[in-house]
Amino acid sequence: MHRVLISDPLSEEGIKPLREADDIEIVKETSMSHEELLEAIGSAEALIVRSQTQVTRKVIEHAPHLKIIGRAGVGVDNIDLDAATDHGVIVVNAPDGNTISTAEHTMAMLMSLARNIPQAYHQLQQQRWERKKFVGVELKDKVLGIVGFGRIGREVAQRAKGHRMKVVAFDPFLNEEKAQKAGVTHGTLEEVLQQADFLTVHTPLIEKTKHLINEDAIALMKDGARILNCARGGIVEENALYEAVKSGKIAGAALDVFEEEPATEHPLLSLPEVIATPHLGASTVEAQENVATDVSADVLELLRGGTVRNPVNLPSVSSEMMEKLSPYFTLSERLGSFVSRIAEGTFEKINVYYSGELLDIDTTPLTRIAVKGILGRYIGSRVNDVNAYKTAADKGITINEQKSTKTKGFTNLITVEIETDKEKHSAAGTRLNGLGARIVQLDQYSIDIVPQGHLIVIHHTDQPGAIGRVGSLLAEQDVNIATMQVGRANEGGEAVMVLTVDKAIDKQAADQLSEIADIRQVDYLTLK
C-alpha cells in the first residue's frame, strides 16, 4: 500500500481516484501543526497540499519515503523546491485546473474596479443612494497591460478583447510572432507600464518578479491608471501602491492576493479606491475539483511507476512528446549505467549524442535519465530523474548534449560518452523494430547485445584461445553463457568481449578471469 498524506482541504470529488484505488492508503489531516506534520510525514510516499501547508526543507528531511509532492494549484512558493530536488522528490502542480477560474475572477475584478461596483453596493447597504459619487469608466478602447502572458494571461486577453479593449503584453518568452497570433501587441515591460490604462499581473512569484510593480514602475504609468493583482502577493509592492493610490497617481486597485495573508487589517483596505477579495481566484467548485483531480492523477501515476504530466522541478513534456520519448527511456538509462561500469577515474564530463529520428525531438528528458544511470553507480537510489542534473553539477560534472545527422546506418542512435581524468569511454544504442533496445557499439568496437541481465565485459588482446579460456573458466564456476559478442579493431590488436550470463559471478570468478593471459580488464555489471 502507498501512503498518501493530504494536509490541506481538497475536493472530495477530485481525490476520488485515490479513494477508489486498492493500493492507496489516504491520511487526510488538514489542521496539523508543524510538529504534527513532521511526525505524520515520516511514513508517507506522497504529500498533497494547497497553499496552507508550508513544505520546508525540514519537512522533506523528515520524509525518507517521500517520492512526490502534489500542489493542488499553480503556485508552489510554499514548497522548498531546492530541498525537494536535493532529496529526489518530484513536485507536481495543477497548472491548468484553475486557469479559467482565475481569468474570470480577474475580469470580474476589472469590471468592478472600472464601475465602482463594490463601493456602490456598500453604500446601498448603508441605505445611501449616491449615483454621482460612483461614476466609472468604460473598458472599450482602453489599454489593458498584461505582465505575464502564460495560460491565465492569454485567457484574460481573450476576454478583454471581447470588451473591445486594446491589449499590450509583456512576457520574457513572448515575441512579436507569438503576440500577433494571440491578437495582442508585444511590448517591453516599460512600454506596457507606460501604455496601460489598466495593468494586470499574471507572473509567478520568484526572485525576479518580487516587487516587480514598485515605486519606479508605478512612476512610469499614466496618471489615473488602475492596477490589478490576482496572481501572487508580493508582485506588487504594497507600500508603493498605497502611496500611489493615496496621492491620486493611481486611480484605483483591485487585489485578490497580499504579501502576507490573511490581510484583514492591511492599510490598502482603508482606501475607498481599493477593492479586494480574500484570495478567491481559484475558488470555484469547478476549479477546486479540477486541481485536485489533476494532482491526484499525477500522484497515482508516479506511485504506480508511471510518468507525471505536470512536474515543477522537471521539464514539462507534452503527451505527444512523451509518446515519442518513452520508448527510449530504458535504453538511455542502461547506456549510462553500462558505460559508467567500464570507466575508471574521476568523472569530469558526460556527453550524450543523438541522431536519426531523435534529431527533431527535445531529448533533455533522455539525457537526464542517462545521467541518472551513470551516477547510480556511485549514489544508488539517491539519484533519480529529478535530482540527476543537480547531483552532477554538485559533483562538478559537466553535461553536454549534441545532435548529429550521422546515424551509422541506424534509424535512431543514442551515444553516451564519459570522460574521466584518466580515460574516455562510450556506448551507443538503438531500438530495432520488433527487437527492442540494443547496444550496438562500445568505444570503437561494433557489438550487438540486449542491455539487460548479467553482463561481463572483457577487454583483451585478439589472440587464438582467449574466448575458449573464458568459456572454460565460467563452465568450471557453473556459469552458463547466454550470448557472446566479440568486437575488434584489427586482427591481433585490442578487442572486446561482451557476454550475457544466466547468473551473477562471484568475486573469485571475476579475479580468475582477470588473471587469464591477454586479458587486460574485466567488468561485471547487472542491468535491470
One Martini backbone bead per residue (centre of mass of N, CA, C, O) as a GRO file, in nm:
protein
  528
    1MET     BB    1   0.096   0.036   0.021
    2HIS     BB    2   0.026   0.374  -0.042
    3ARG     BB    3   0.105   0.670   0.127
    4VAL     BB    4  -0.125   0.950   0.159
    5LEU     BB    5  -0.085   1.291   0.236
    6ILE     BB    6  -0.339   1.526   0.345
    7SER     BB    7  -0.304   1.881   0.462
    8ASP     BB    8  -0.539   1.996   0.283
    9PRO     BB    9  -0.810   2.108   0.149
   10LEU     BB   10  -1.012   1.893  -0.064
   11SER     BB   11  -1.172   1.763  -0.312
   12GLU     BB   12  -1.344   1.473  -0.306
   13GLU     BB   13  -1.384   1.437  -0.610
   14GLY     BB   14  -1.077   1.473  -0.686
   15ILE     BB   15  -0.983   1.215  -0.484
   16LYS     BB   16  -1.135   0.959  -0.583
   17PRO     BB   17  -0.909   0.786  -0.722
   18LEU     BB   18  -0.767   0.735  -0.447
   19ARG     BB   19  -1.001   0.610  -0.289
   20GLU     BB   20  -1.041   0.366  -0.514
   21ALA     BB   21  -0.766   0.260  -0.459
   22ASP     BB   22  -0.617  -0.039  -0.350
   23ASP     BB   23  -0.299   0.094  -0.317
   24ILE     BB   24  -0.430   0.327  -0.127
   25GLU     BB   25  -0.347   0.537   0.154
   26ILE     BB   26  -0.538   0.776   0.329
   27VAL     BB   27  -0.427   1.082   0.493
   28LYS     BB   28  -0.647   1.329   0.647
   29GLU     BB   29  -0.485   1.635   0.765
   30THR     BB   30  -0.591   1.993   0.799
   31SER     BB   31  -0.469   2.083   1.121
   32MET     BB   32  -0.166   2.084   1.146
   33SER     BB   33   0.112   2.114   1.287
   34HIS     BB   34   0.441   2.114   1.234
   35GLU     BB   35   0.498   1.876   1.423
   36GLU     BB   36   0.276   1.687   1.311
   37LEU     BB   37   0.389   1.679   1.024
   38LEU     BB   38   0.666   1.551   1.090
   39GLU     BB   39   0.533   1.285   1.185
   40ALA     BB   40   0.338   1.212   0.941
   41ILE     BB   41   0.564   1.208   0.701
   42GLY     BB   42   0.747   0.954   0.755
   43SER     BB   43   0.544   0.732   0.581
   44ALA     BB   44   0.524   0.897   0.325
   45GLU     BB   45   0.505   0.904  -0.042
   46ALA     BB   46   0.280   1.134  -0.032
   47LEU     BB   47   0.203   1.491  -0.086
   48ILE     BB   48  -0.090   1.701  -0.037
   49VAL     BB   49  -0.145   2.045  -0.133
   50ARG     BB   50  -0.176   2.377  -0.098
   51SER     BB   51  -0.118   2.688   0.070
   52GLN     BB   52  -0.095   2.619   0.377
   53THR     BB   53   0.133   2.430   0.358
   54GLN     BB   54   0.472   2.413   0.471
   55VAL     BB   55   0.732   2.288   0.264
   56THR     BB   56   1.008   2.224   0.406
   57ARG     BB   57   1.313   2.098   0.451
   58LYS     BB   58   1.240   1.959   0.717
   59VAL     BB   59   1.005   1.797   0.610
   60ILE     BB   60   1.166   1.640   0.391
   61GLU     BB   61   1.378   1.518   0.595
   62HIS     BB   62   1.121   1.357   0.742
   63ALA     BB   63   1.090   1.196   0.439
   64PRO     BB   64   1.223   0.901   0.333
   65HIS     BB   65   0.959   0.806   0.130
   66LEU     BB   66   0.942   1.044  -0.048
   67LYS     BB   67   0.833   1.113  -0.402
   68ILE     BB   68   0.576   1.323  -0.379
   69ILE     BB   69   0.450   1.655  -0.454
   70GLY     BB   70   0.123   1.799  -0.438
   71ARG     BB   71  -0.015   2.091  -0.600
   72ALA     BB   72  -0.338   2.228  -0.572
   73GLY     BB   73  -0.215   2.421  -0.816
   74VAL     BB   74   0.022   2.653  -0.918
   75GLY     BB   75   0.170   2.744  -0.686
   76VAL     BB   76   0.510   2.678  -0.502
   77ASP     BB   77   0.600   2.879  -0.256
   78ASN     BB   78   0.540   2.647  -0.017
   79ILE     BB   79   0.789   2.501  -0.163
   80ASP     BB   80   1.099   2.342  -0.141
   81LEU     BB   81   1.257   2.277  -0.429
   82ASP     BB   82   1.552   2.225  -0.356
   83ALA     BB   83   1.496   2.009  -0.145
   84ALA     BB   84   1.344   1.816  -0.327
   85THR     BB   85   1.572   1.775  -0.533
   86ASP     BB   86   1.792   1.677  -0.334
   87HIS     BB   87   1.576   1.423  -0.253
   88GLY     BB   88   1.414   1.320  -0.512
   89VAL     BB   89   1.149   1.503  -0.531
   90ILE     BB   90   0.857   1.536  -0.682
   91VAL     BB   91   0.695   1.821  -0.826
   92VAL     BB   92   0.349   1.897  -0.852
   93ASN     BB   93   0.088   2.045  -1.045
   94ALA     BB   94  -0.211   2.257  -1.155
   95PRO     BB   95  -0.203   2.467  -1.421
   96ASP     BB   96  -0.515   2.431  -1.546
   97GLY     BB   97  -0.750   2.414  -1.331
   98ASN     BB   98  -0.755   2.760  -1.268
   99THR     BB   99  -0.759   2.939  -1.522
  100ILE     BB  100  -1.053   3.026  -1.565
  101SER     BB  101  -1.113   3.126  -1.282
  102THR     BB  102  -0.894   3.353  -1.276
  103ALA     BB  103  -0.978   3.505  -1.530
  104GLU     BB  104  -1.266   3.569  -1.436
  105HIS     BB  105  -1.184   3.721  -1.180
  106THR     BB  106  -1.028   3.942  -1.318
  107MET     BB  107  -1.272   4.054  -1.477
  108ALA     BB  108  -1.445   4.116  -1.230
  109MET     BB  109  -1.241   4.318  -1.111
  110LEU     BB  110  -1.222   4.508  -1.351
  111MET     BB  111  -1.524   4.593  -1.358
  112SER     BB  112  -1.546   4.681  -1.062
  113LEU     BB  113  -1.328   4.901  -1.084
  114ALA     BB  114  -1.457   5.069  -1.319
  115ARG     BB  115  -1.766   5.077  -1.155
  116ASN     BB  116  -1.778   5.066  -0.836
  117ILE     BB  117  -1.947   4.824  -0.714
  118PRO     BB  118  -1.871   4.772  -0.414
  119GLN     BB  119  -1.911   5.063  -0.312
  120ALA     BB  120  -2.209   5.094  -0.394
  121TYR     BB  121  -2.317   4.858  -0.227
  122HIS     BB  122  -2.224   4.958   0.046
  123GLN     BB  123  -2.407   5.211   0.042
  124LEU     BB  124  -2.676   5.058   0.028
  125GLN     BB  125  -2.638   4.921   0.305
  126GLN     BB  126  -2.645   5.231   0.426
  127GLN     BB  127  -2.886   5.375   0.280
  128ARG     BB  128  -2.730   5.488   0.010
  129TRP     BB  129  -2.789   5.716  -0.278
  130GLU     BB  130  -2.488   5.758  -0.496
  131ARG     BB  131  -2.440   5.813  -0.816
  132LYS     BB  132  -2.216   6.045  -0.852
  133LYS     BB  133  -1.983   5.898  -0.685
  134PHE     BB  134  -1.986   5.633  -0.916
  135VAL     BB  135  -1.822   5.712  -1.159
  136GLY     BB  136  -1.701   5.557  -1.435
  137VAL     BB  137  -1.545   5.341  -1.677
  138GLU     BB  138  -1.469   5.232  -1.980
  139LEU     BB  139  -1.323   4.967  -2.170
  140LYS     BB  140  -1.343   5.083  -2.429
  141ASP     BB  141  -1.025   5.157  -2.569
  142LYS     BB  142  -0.866   5.048  -2.358
  143VAL     BB  143  -0.561   4.965  -2.193
  144LEU     BB  144  -0.432   4.643  -2.146
  145GLY     BB  145  -0.190   4.543  -1.923
  146ILE     BB  146   0.022   4.248  -1.951
  147VAL     BB  147   0.200   4.068  -1.699
  148GLY     BB  148   0.205   3.781  -1.818
  149PHE     BB  149   0.171   3.528  -2.093
  150GLY     BB  150   0.012   3.287  -2.014
  151ARG     BB  151  -0.259   3.119  -1.958
  152ILE     BB  152  -0.406   3.351  -1.808
  153GLY     BB  153  -0.325   3.592  -1.983
  154ARG     BB  154  -0.467   3.484  -2.240
  155GLU     BB  155  -0.754   3.470  -2.125
  156VAL     BB  156  -0.778   3.768  -2.056
  157ALA     BB  157  -0.733   3.878  -2.341
  158GLN     BB  158  -0.983   3.755  -2.473
  159ARG     BB  159  -1.188   3.905  -2.290
  160ALA     BB  160  -1.095   4.196  -2.343
  161LYS     BB  161  -1.156   4.190  -2.648
  162GLY     BB  162  -1.465   4.156  -2.600
  163HIS     BB  163  -1.445   4.470  -2.478
  164ARG     BB  164  -1.260   4.636  -2.677
  165MET     BB  165  -0.973   4.612  -2.600
  166LYS     BB  166  -0.640   4.696  -2.564
  167VAL     BB  167  -0.355   4.476  -2.595
  168VAL     BB  168  -0.059   4.469  -2.387
  169ALA     BB  169   0.239   4.258  -2.371
  170PHE     BB  170   0.449   4.092  -2.120
  171ASP     BB  171   0.715   3.847  -2.185
  172PRO     BB  172   1.008   3.665  -2.196
  173PHE     BB  173   0.844   3.451  -2.417
  174LEU     BB  174   0.754   3.694  -2.592
  175ASN     BB  175   0.679   3.767  -2.927
  176GLU     BB  176   0.566   3.896  -3.212
  177GLU     BB  177   0.447   3.637  -3.330
  178LYS     BB  178   0.285   3.544  -3.080
  179ALA     BB  179   0.121   3.804  -3.048
  180GLN     BB  180  -0.024   3.797  -3.319
  181LYS     BB  181  -0.169   3.524  -3.273
  182ALA     BB  182  -0.318   3.655  -3.007
  183GLY     BB  183  -0.398   3.966  -3.068
  184VAL     BB  184  -0.146   4.132  -2.966
  185THR     BB  185   0.078   4.350  -2.814
  186HIS     BB  186   0.416   4.389  -2.807
  187GLY     BB  187   0.613   4.455  -2.507
  188THR     BB  188   0.774   4.602  -2.287
  189LEU     BB  189   0.758   4.676  -1.969
  190GLU     BB  190   0.767   4.982  -2.011
  191GLU     BB  191   0.545   4.996  -2.230
  192VAL     BB  192   0.317   4.880  -2.061
  193LEU     BB  193   0.323   5.087  -1.835
  194GLN     BB  194   0.280   5.345  -2.021
  195GLN     BB  195  -0.003   5.236  -2.171
  196ALA     BB  196  -0.173   5.167  -1.930
  197ASP     BB  197  -0.493   5.176  -1.779
  198PHE     BB  198  -0.466   4.870  -1.721
  199LEU     BB  199  -0.301   4.655  -1.477
  200THR     BB  200  -0.198   4.309  -1.509
  201VAL     BB  201  -0.084   4.028  -1.320
  202HIS     BB  202   0.078   3.691  -1.443
  203THR     BB  203   0.300   3.583  -1.236
  204PRO     BB  204   0.526   3.449  -1.071
  205LEU     BB  205   0.686   3.412  -0.755
  206ILE     BB  206   1.000   3.550  -0.778
  207GLU     BB  207   1.283   3.716  -0.763
  208LYS     BB  208   1.218   3.884  -1.029
  209THR     BB  209   0.898   3.958  -0.930
  210LYS     BB  210   0.957   4.090  -0.682
  211HIS     BB  211   0.846   4.398  -0.688
  212LEU     BB  212   0.791   4.482  -0.987
  213ILE     BB  213   0.561   4.675  -0.876
  214ASN     BB  214   0.692   4.972  -0.810
  215GLU     BB  215   0.773   5.289  -0.779
  216ASP     BB  216   0.912   5.303  -1.059
  217ALA     BB  217   0.686   5.171  -1.222
  218ILE     BB  218   0.457   5.368  -1.145
  219ALA     BB  219   0.598   5.625  -1.263
  220LEU     BB  220   0.545   5.522  -1.571
  221MET     BB  221   0.258   5.566  -1.538
  222LYS     BB  222  -0.035   5.676  -1.570
  223ASP     BB  223  -0.244   5.897  -1.479
  224GLY     BB  224  -0.513   5.702  -1.353
  225ALA     BB  225  -0.441   5.431  -1.326
  226ARG     BB  226  -0.484   5.070  -1.295
  227ILE     BB  227  -0.452   4.791  -1.054
  228LEU     BB  228  -0.389   4.432  -1.077
  229ASN     BB  229  -0.400   4.133  -0.839
  230CYS     BB  230  -0.442   3.766  -0.917
  231ALA     BB  231  -0.175   3.607  -0.831
  232ARG     BB  232   0.073   3.735  -0.629
  233GLY     BB  233   0.194   3.817  -0.348
  234GLY     BB  234   0.461   4.069  -0.418
  235ILE     BB  235   0.457   4.189  -0.703
  236VAL     BB  236   0.325   4.415  -0.549
  237GLU     BB  237   0.411   4.697  -0.390
  238GLU     BB  238   0.219   4.802  -0.132
  239ASN     BB  239   0.337   5.074  -0.039
  240ALA     BB  240   0.349   5.203  -0.320
  241LEU     BB  241   0.047   5.174  -0.380
  242TYR     BB  242  -0.063   5.337  -0.148
  243GLU     BB  243   0.072   5.607  -0.224
  244ALA     BB  244  -0.045   5.624  -0.516
  245VAL     BB  245  -0.346   5.630  -0.434
  246LYS     BB  246  -0.337   5.861  -0.228
  247SER     BB  247  -0.219   6.074  -0.451
  248GLY     BB  248  -0.360   5.981  -0.752
  249LYS     BB  249  -0.184   5.831  -0.957
  250ILE     BB  250  -0.374   5.601  -0.869
  251ALA     BB  251  -0.716   5.533  -0.903
  252GLY     BB  252  -0.684   5.210  -0.857
  253ALA     BB  253  -0.748   4.880  -0.696
  254ALA     BB  254  -0.719   4.513  -0.743
  255LEU     BB  255  -0.727   4.255  -0.488
  256ASP     BB  256  -0.655   3.896  -0.415
  257VAL     BB  257  -0.361   3.954  -0.303
  258PHE     BB  258  -0.100   3.909  -0.051
  259GLU     BB  259   0.192   3.897   0.111
  260GLU     BB  260   0.007   3.876   0.373
  261GLU     BB  261  -0.183   3.604   0.503
  262PRO     BB  262  -0.407   3.750   0.628
  263ALA     BB  263  -0.551   4.104   0.533
  264THR     BB  264  -0.764   4.267   0.732
  265GLU     BB  265  -0.544   4.527   0.818
  266HIS     BB  266  -0.476   4.666   0.565
  267PRO     BB  267  -0.414   4.981   0.445
  268LEU     BB  268  -0.554   4.946   0.164
  269LEU     BB  269  -0.850   4.899   0.291
  270SER     BB  270  -0.884   5.218   0.361
  271LEU     BB  271  -0.925   5.263   0.061
  272PRO     BB  272  -1.183   5.344  -0.161
  273GLU     BB  273  -1.013   5.262  -0.436
  274VAL     BB  274  -1.010   4.975  -0.303
  275ILE     BB  275  -1.033   4.637  -0.397
  276ALA     BB  276  -1.120   4.310  -0.239
  277THR     BB  277  -1.013   3.965  -0.202
  278PRO     BB  278  -0.971   3.634  -0.040
  279HIS     BB  279  -0.833   3.448  -0.246
  280LEU     BB  280  -1.050   3.362  -0.520
  281GLY     BB  281  -0.941   3.270  -0.802
  282ALA     BB  282  -0.989   2.935  -0.732
  283SER     BB  283  -1.299   2.972  -0.612
  284THR     BB  284  -1.434   2.704  -0.751
  285VAL     BB  285  -1.578   2.415  -0.799
  286GLU     BB  286  -1.422   2.342  -1.058
  287ALA     BB  287  -1.132   2.411  -0.968
  288GLN     BB  288  -1.112   2.232  -0.717
  289GLU     BB  289  -1.155   1.972  -0.876
  290ASN     BB  290  -0.936   1.994  -1.094
  291VAL     BB  291  -0.677   2.012  -0.916
  292ALA     BB  292  -0.727   1.748  -0.762
  293THR     BB  293  -0.737   1.562  -1.007
  294ASP     BB  294  -0.461   1.623  -1.136
  295VAL     BB  295  -0.277   1.555  -0.887
  296SER     BB  296  -0.385   1.269  -0.834
  297ALA     BB  297  -0.298   1.147  -1.104
  298ASP     BB  298   0.009   1.189  -1.063
  299VAL     BB  299   0.043   1.034  -0.802
  300LEU     BB  300  -0.065   0.762  -0.903
  301GLU     BB  301   0.132   0.725  -1.139
  302LEU     BB  302   0.401   0.730  -0.981
  303LEU     BB  303   0.341   0.502  -0.767
  304ARG     BB  304   0.305   0.302  -1.037
  305GLY     BB  305   0.563   0.391  -1.239
  306GLY     BB  306   0.512   0.647  -1.381
  307THR     BB  307   0.440   0.956  -1.554
  308VAL     BB  308   0.431   1.281  -1.520
  309ARG     BB  309   0.271   1.586  -1.640
  310ASN     BB  310   0.337   1.824  -1.388
  311PRO     BB  311   0.629   1.918  -1.345
  312VAL     BB  312   0.844   2.148  -1.166
  313ASN     BB  313   1.145   1.992  -1.128
  314LEU     BB  314   1.071   1.933  -1.431
  315PRO     BB  315   1.037   1.907  -1.745
  316SER     BB  316   0.789   1.958  -1.951
  317VAL     BB  317   0.581   1.706  -2.120
  318SER     BB  318   0.416   1.623  -2.368
  319SER     BB  319   0.223   1.370  -2.479
  320GLU     BB  320   0.349   1.359  -2.761
  321MET     BB  321   0.647   1.354  -2.667
  322MET     BB  322   0.626   1.112  -2.475
  323GLU     BB  323   0.562   0.904  -2.697
  324LYS     BB  324   0.850   0.938  -2.832
  325LEU     BB  325   1.039   0.890  -2.572
  326SER     BB  326   0.963   0.632  -2.400
  327PRO     BB  327   1.121   0.406  -2.569
  328TYR     BB  328   1.416   0.542  -2.454
  329PHE     BB  329   1.451   0.527  -2.148
  330THR     BB  330   1.590   0.256  -2.094
  331LEU     BB  331   1.826   0.291  -2.287
  332SER     BB  332   1.953   0.543  -2.156
  333GLU     BB  333   2.007   0.426  -1.874
  334ARG     BB  334   2.176   0.172  -1.969
  335LEU     BB  335   2.399   0.321  -2.106
  336GLY     BB  336   2.497   0.471  -1.856
  337SER     BB  337   2.546   0.223  -1.681
  338PHE     BB  338   2.740   0.073  -1.868
  339VAL     BB  339   2.971   0.291  -1.906
  340SER     BB  340   3.031   0.338  -1.599
  341ARG     BB  341   3.154   0.040  -1.547
  342ILE     BB  342   3.422   0.101  -1.751
  343ALA     BB  343   3.498   0.357  -1.596
  344GLU     BB  344   3.787   0.524  -1.491
  345GLY     BB  345   3.777   0.754  -1.251
  346THR     BB  346   3.703   1.089  -1.264
  347PHE     BB  347   3.431   1.248  -1.331
  348GLU     BB  348   3.383   1.527  -1.579
  349LYS     BB  349   3.213   1.416  -1.840
  350ILE     BB  350   2.899   1.431  -2.024
  351ASN     BB  351   2.806   1.280  -2.335
  352VAL     BB  352   2.522   1.330  -2.560
  353TYR     BB  353   2.409   1.159  -2.855
  354TYR     BB  354   2.200   1.239  -3.144
  355SER     BB  355   2.014   1.052  -3.399
  356GLY     BB  356   1.792   1.076  -3.640
  357GLU     BB  357   1.464   1.073  -3.514
  358LEU     BB  358   1.586   1.263  -3.264
  359LEU     BB  359   1.650   1.550  -3.378
  360ASP     BB  360   1.330   1.680  -3.337
  361ILE     BB  361   1.374   1.629  -3.027
  362ASP     BB  362   1.340   1.673  -2.691
  363THR     BB  363   1.614   1.511  -2.508
  364THR     BB  364   1.644   1.586  -2.206
  365PRO     BB  365   1.511   1.343  -2.057
  366LEU     BB  366   1.722   1.138  -2.162
  367THR     BB  367   1.972   1.266  -2.039
  368ARG     BB  368   1.882   1.252  -1.747
  369ILE     BB  369   1.866   0.938  -1.741
  370ALA     BB  370   2.159   0.885  -1.815
  371VAL     BB  371   2.278   1.025  -1.568
  372LYS     BB  372   2.144   0.845  -1.366
  373GLY     BB  373   2.287   0.583  -1.459
  374ILE     BB  374   2.572   0.680  -1.394
  375LEU     BB  375   2.543   0.775  -1.085
  376GLY     BB  376   2.434   0.503  -0.967
  377ARG     BB  377   2.706   0.370  -0.911
  378TYR     BB  378   2.755   0.572  -0.644
  379ILE     BB  379   2.440   0.648  -0.532
  380GLY     BB  380   2.203   0.513  -0.636
  381SER     BB  381   1.879   0.592  -0.527
  382ARG     BB  382   1.956   0.902  -0.475
  383VAL     BB  383   1.933   0.897  -0.778
  384ASN     BB  384   1.727   1.071  -1.023
  385ASP     BB  385   1.535   1.238  -1.244
  386VAL     BB  386   1.540   1.497  -1.066
  387ASN     BB  387   1.864   1.510  -0.940
  388ALA     BB  388   2.081   1.457  -1.161
  389TYR     BB  389   2.185   1.736  -1.248
  390LYS     BB  390   2.249   1.847  -0.964
  391THR     BB  391   2.442   1.625  -0.880
  392ALA     BB  392   2.647   1.672  -1.103
  393ALA     BB  393   2.707   1.968  -1.035
  394ASP     BB  394   2.800   1.916  -0.739
  395LYS     BB  395   3.042   1.727  -0.879
  396GLY     BB  396   3.158   1.875  -1.146
  397ILE     BB  397   2.976   1.781  -1.388
  398THR     BB  398   2.958   1.788  -1.726
  399ILE     BB  399   2.687   1.856  -1.960
  400ASN     BB  400   2.633   1.723  -2.292
  401GLU     BB  401   2.433   1.803  -2.588
  402GLN     BB  402   2.400   1.632  -2.909
  403LYS     BB  403   2.352   1.662  -3.269
  404SER     BB  404   2.329   1.428  -3.553
  405THR     BB  405   2.333   1.290  -3.888
  406LYS     BB  406   2.491   1.048  -3.784
  407THR     BB  407   2.377   0.694  -3.790
  408LYS     BB  408   2.529   0.432  -3.888
  409GLY     BB  409   2.252   0.293  -4.019
  410PHE     BB  410   2.044   0.410  -3.819
  411THR     BB  411   1.743   0.539  -3.728
  412ASN     BB  412   1.861   0.534  -3.430
  413LEU     BB  413   2.089   0.718  -3.194
  414ILE     BB  414   2.264   0.659  -2.882
  415THR     BB  415   2.533   0.838  -2.715
  416VAL     BB  416   2.742   0.757  -2.436
  417GLU     BB  417   2.983   0.972  -2.273
  418ILE     BB  418   3.290   0.938  -2.079
  419GLU     BB  419   3.493   1.165  -1.888
  420THR     BB  420   3.797   1.137  -1.737
  421ASP     BB  421   4.112   1.170  -1.587
  422LYS     BB  422   4.198   0.896  -1.772
  423GLU     BB  423   3.936   0.855  -1.971
  424LYS     BB  424   3.735   0.720  -2.253
  425HIS     BB  425   3.382   0.632  -2.289
  426SER     BB  426   3.146   0.444  -2.503
  427ALA     BB  427   2.785   0.407  -2.582
  428ALA     BB  428   2.568   0.257  -2.824
  429GLY     BB  429   2.214   0.291  -2.916
  430THR     BB  430   1.907   0.115  -3.009
  431ARG     BB  431   1.598   0.063  -3.197
  432LEU     BB  432   1.445  -0.233  -3.302
  433ASN     BB  433   1.221  -0.361  -3.488
  434GLY     BB  434   1.090  -0.612  -3.274
  435LEU     BB  435   1.366  -0.602  -3.061
  436GLY     BB  436   1.452  -0.340  -2.943
  437ALA     BB  437   1.705  -0.293  -2.743
  438ARG     BB  438   2.050  -0.187  -2.830
  439ILE     BB  439   2.392  -0.251  -2.820
  440VAL     BB  440   2.628  -0.144  -3.093
  441GLN     BB  441   2.855   0.016  -2.916
  442LEU     BB  442   3.205   0.002  -2.796
  443ASP     BB  443   3.347   0.242  -2.870
  444GLN     BB  444   3.507   0.104  -3.159
  445TYR     BB  445   3.307  -0.137  -3.117
  446SER     BB  446   3.115  -0.380  -3.261
  447ILE     BB  447   2.790  -0.471  -3.140
  448ASP     BB  448   2.516  -0.706  -3.001
  449ILE     BB  449   2.310  -0.618  -2.728
  450VAL     BB  450   2.118  -0.673  -2.455
  451PRO     BB  451   2.029  -0.435  -2.194
  452GLN     BB  452   2.039  -0.707  -1.984
  453GLY     BB  453   2.137  -0.834  -1.705
  454HIS     BB  454   2.420  -1.033  -1.708
  455LEU     BB  455   2.745  -0.883  -1.746
  456ILE     BB  456   3.055  -0.925  -1.942
  457VAL     BB  457   3.349  -0.722  -1.971
  458ILE     BB  458   3.624  -0.779  -2.207
  459HIS     BB  459   3.953  -0.681  -2.226
  460HIS     BB  460   4.163  -0.773  -2.509
  461THR     BB  461   4.365  -0.975  -2.694
  462ASP     BB  462   4.378  -1.087  -3.021
  463GLN     BB  463   4.373  -1.435  -2.953
  464PRO     BB  464   4.404  -1.748  -2.955
  465GLY     BB  465   4.185  -1.886  -2.691
  466ALA     BB  466   4.041  -1.669  -2.524
  467ILE     BB  467   3.746  -1.766  -2.539
  468GLY     BB  468   3.792  -2.053  -2.428
  469ARG     BB  469   3.901  -1.979  -2.147
  470VAL     BB  470   3.648  -1.833  -2.053
  471GLY     BB  471   3.448  -2.067  -2.088
  472SER     BB  472   3.585  -2.269  -1.898
  473LEU     BB  473   3.577  -2.107  -1.637
  474LEU     BB  474   3.267  -2.071  -1.623
  475ALA     BB  475   3.203  -2.373  -1.619
  476GLU     BB  476   3.343  -2.428  -1.345
  477GLN     BB  477   3.124  -2.209  -1.212
  478ASP     BB  478   2.838  -2.263  -1.334
  479VAL     BB  479   2.832  -2.063  -1.594
  480ASN     BB  480   2.609  -1.955  -1.830
  481ILE     BB  481   2.612  -1.877  -2.169
  482ALA     BB  482   2.401  -1.692  -2.372
  483THR     BB  483   2.598  -1.464  -2.491
  484MET     BB  484   2.832  -1.350  -2.762
  485GLN     BB  485   3.054  -1.067  -2.813
  486VAL     BB  486   3.289  -0.960  -3.071
  487GLY     BB  487   3.537  -0.698  -3.086
  488ARG     BB  488   3.747  -0.537  -3.344
  489ALA     BB  489   3.987  -0.351  -3.508
  490ASN     BB  490   4.232  -0.566  -3.523
  491GLU     BB  491   4.425  -0.808  -3.597
  492GLY     BB  492   4.578  -0.873  -3.286
  493GLY     BB  493   4.445  -0.664  -3.121
  494GLU     BB  494   4.223  -0.492  -2.982
  495ALA     BB  495   3.949  -0.617  -2.766
  496VAL     BB  496   3.600  -0.723  -2.720
  497MET     BB  497   3.399  -0.890  -2.465
  498VAL     BB  498   3.044  -0.982  -2.454
  499LEU     BB  499   2.855  -1.123  -2.187
  500THR     BB  500   2.577  -1.328  -2.123
  501VAL     BB  501   2.444  -1.443  -1.814
  502ASP     BB  502   2.244  -1.636  -1.586
  503LYS     BB  503   2.447  -1.540  -1.356
  504ALA     BB  504   2.621  -1.447  -1.111
  505ILE     BB  505   2.942  -1.357  -1.027
  506ASP     BB  506   3.204  -1.392  -0.839
  507LYS     BB  507   3.499  -1.268  -0.731
  508GLN     BB  508   3.671  -1.513  -0.800
  509ALA     BB  509   3.594  -1.531  -1.100
  510ALA     BB  510   3.684  -1.246  -1.175
  511ASP     BB  511   3.981  -1.282  -1.096
  512GLN     BB  512   4.040  -1.521  -1.289
  513LEU     BB  513   3.985  -1.369  -1.549
  514SER     BB  514   4.213  -1.151  -1.508
  515GLU     BB  515   4.451  -1.387  -1.522
  516ILE     BB  516   4.425  -1.418  -1.805
  517ALA     BB  517   4.570  -1.421  -2.083
  518ASP     BB  518   4.526  -1.106  -2.252
  519ILE     BB  519   4.377  -0.978  -2.008
  520ARG     BB  520   4.302  -0.644  -1.890
  521GLN     BB  521   3.973  -0.630  -1.845
  522VAL     BB  522   3.705  -0.665  -1.594
  523ASP     BB  523   3.343  -0.630  -1.617
  524TYR     BB  524   3.069  -0.628  -1.393
  525LEU     BB  525   2.707  -0.635  -1.468
  526THR     BB  526   2.367  -0.513  -1.390
  527LEU     BB  527   2.069  -0.499  -1.585
  528LYS     BB  528   1.716  -0.399  -1.505
   0.00000   0.00000   0.00000
